[in-house]
């Protein structure tokens, strides 16, 4: 079984449908999106008078069109107030519309014989320039309670929005937005490191940094780390194909060449 891992989408429909096309071309069973999905910025009414998130409604159309479901973890650019008001499924996930599920922090699941753990959340380093409850919502960063929710047996794959401590990605967040943003970001990444100590993943996938890279196991991070780009990047930076049988990654473009 193969899945497509997708970086930040920021509510951008064209870039998201591009990912569905490549998932279909590569025979992927599912798309796993790594936060900054873009939930809760705009709503619409659908048949029957139900109010739904506009972007989720659009993605649900892609699910129907391509026959591939999408699961997503939350990032910092979500409306966490509205999101957390939505009910959970019996298994602890959150189906917003058929085929589009939010995976809350601490949610564990199996896919293709592999175990996964979701741990969304990050800090908006540009928070000072945003408007509370309009372009920024409380609850974006990981909490100590979230770390507790993530406790449990080791997993094969950890899905995070933020990069962990020990990643090779250049952290411009630490220098560009001031000391307070740097301290808050470090605290969030430290919580990811605590989750890693518990979960002992073989692979960690994340978004947030808008930078695509692959880091092999190192003494201070003895697992693979794959960071993905965002909606404005080419598809081979914004997404990757992950084979759950071999635990290997590939470019979405390889089958197109």
N, C-alpha and C positions, 0 to 999 in steps of 0.2 A: 504493500500500500504506500502511496505517495501523497503528501500534502504540500500545499503552497503556503509558505510563511510570508506575511506581508507587513511591511513597515507602516509608518504613520500615513493615514489617508486624509485626515483633516476635513472630512465631509465632502471630499471631491469625487463626484460621480464618475467622471471620465476616467480618471486614474484607477478607480476601483473596478470599473468594468474591464479595463485593460487587464487587471489581475485575473478576473474571471476567465477571460479569453485564454490567457496563458495557462491557467489551471486546467482548463478543458483540453487544450492542446497537449498537455503533459500527463493526461489521464489521472489527475489528482482527485482524491476522494473528498477533500475538504480544504477550505481556506482557514488559516489561523492568523488573525490580525493582531498586531502587537501594541495596540494602544494609540492614543490620539486618533481614535476612530472618528470623532466628530459628532458625538451624540449630544442632543439636547439644545442645539443652537437655534433650531427652527422646527416648528410643528405644523401639521396639517390635519384636516379632518378627512376621514375616509368613509366608505359606505357604512351606513348605520349610525353615523354621527360620532364614531370613535376618534379621539385625538391621538395621533401617533407622531413620533419623531420623523421629520421629513426625510432625513438621510437613510434611516432604517427602512422606511417605505421604499425608497429607491433601490437599496440593496436587496430587499425582498424580491423585487422585480428581476434582478440579476440572478438570484437563486432559482427562480422559476425558469428563466430563459436558458440557463446553462446547466441546470440540474445539479448544482454543487452548493452545499450549505456553507455558511460562514460563521465562525465563532470569533469573538474578540474580547480582549482584555482592555480595561480602562487605562487611559493615560492621564496626563494633567489637563488636556484640553477637552474635557467632557463636562456636561452639566451633571455634577455628582448629586445634586439635590434631587432632581427629577429621576435620575437613574436609580438611586437607592430607595425611592418611593415605589418602584415597580416590584411586583411580587416575584418570589423565587419559585422555580419548579420544584417538584418533589425531590429531585436529585441534587438541588442546590445551585444549579445554573439558572439563568434568567432568559427565557425565550421572549423576545420582544415582539417579533412577528415570525410566522413559520419560516424556519431555515436561518434565522438570524438570532444568535444567542450571545449574551454577555456572560463571560466567565468571571465571577467575582473573585476577589483576593482570597486565596486559600482553597480554591476549588480544585479538586483532583479528578482526573478522568483517565480512561484507557482508550487507546486508538491504535489499531493495527498491532496489537500485542505489546504496545509500549505504554508506560505510565507517564502522565503529565501533571504538572502543578502550575496554576496561574497565580501570578503576583504582580498585578498592575500597580499603577501609581507613580508619580514623579512630581517634581517641583517646577512651577512656572517661574523661570528665572527673570522673566520680564513682567512679573506680577504688578510692579509699580505703575506700569503703563496701561494696565487693564482695568476694566470696570467690574467691581464685584457684582455677581449674579447676572451679569450681562455678557462678559467675555472672560470671566474667571469665577470659579466656584470653590468654596471650602471643601475639604476632604480629598484634595487631589493627591497628597503625599501618603506614602506608607506610614502606618502607625505601629506602635508597639503591639497593639491588639491584632493587627494584621499579621505580624510576625508569628504570634501565637497561633493564629488560624492556619498558618502554613506548616505548622509542626506536624510531623508524621514520618512514615517510612521513606527511605530513599526513592527517588524517581529517575526515570531515564531523561526526561526533558523538563526544564524550567522555562516558563514564558514570563518575561518581565517587560515593563516598558522602559524603565531607566537602565543604564549600564551599571554593572557591578563594580565595586572596587577591585582593582587588579586587572581591569581591561586595558588594552593598549590604545583605545580610541582617544584622540586628543580632546581633552575636556575644555572646550572654550567657555563653557558655563562657569568655570572656576575663575576666570579672569575678566570676562567682558561685562558682567552685570553687577559687580560689587561684592563686598565681603559678606553681607547678609545672605544673598542668593547663594554664594559659595558654601557657606556654613549649612544652609538648609539642604542644598543638593548633596553635600557630603553625608549629612545625617540620613537622607533617604537611601543613598547607596550603601551606607553602613548597614542599614536594615536588610537590604538585599543580601549582603554578605552573611548576615546571621541566618537568613533563610537558606542560603547555600550550604552553610555548615550543617544544617538539619537535613536538607533534601539530597545532598551529595549527587547532583545531576551529572550525567555524561555530556549533555549539551545544554547550553543556555542561549536562548534567542531573545533579542531586545530591539527596540526602536529608539525613539526620543532624540538621539544625537544627530540624526539626519546624515549618517555616515555609514557606508557599507564596508565591512571588513570581516575577516575570519581569523580568529586567534586560536592556535593550537594549544594543547595543555602545557602549562608552565608550572614551576614549583609553587608559586603563590596562587595559582588558579588551575588546578589539575583537571580541567574539563575543557571542551571546545566552547568558544564563545563566538556567536555569529550576530553581528550588528547589521541592521538593514537601514536603507535610506528612507526617503519619503516620497509623497505623491508627485513632486516635481522632478524626481530623478528618473533616468532610464529604468526600464523594468528589471534589468539584470542587477541593479543596485537597490531598487525598492522592494524586491522580492527574491525568494529562492525556492527551489524544490527540495524537499526533504524526504528521503526514502526511509520508511520506518523499518524495513527489513534489514538494511545494511547500515543504517544511521550515517548516511552520507548525504552531503548537500550538492546541488548542481544548479546551474543557471537555468532560468525559465526559457532561455533562448536556444539551448542546445538542441532541442528537438526541431527548432525552426530552421536550422542551418543545413 
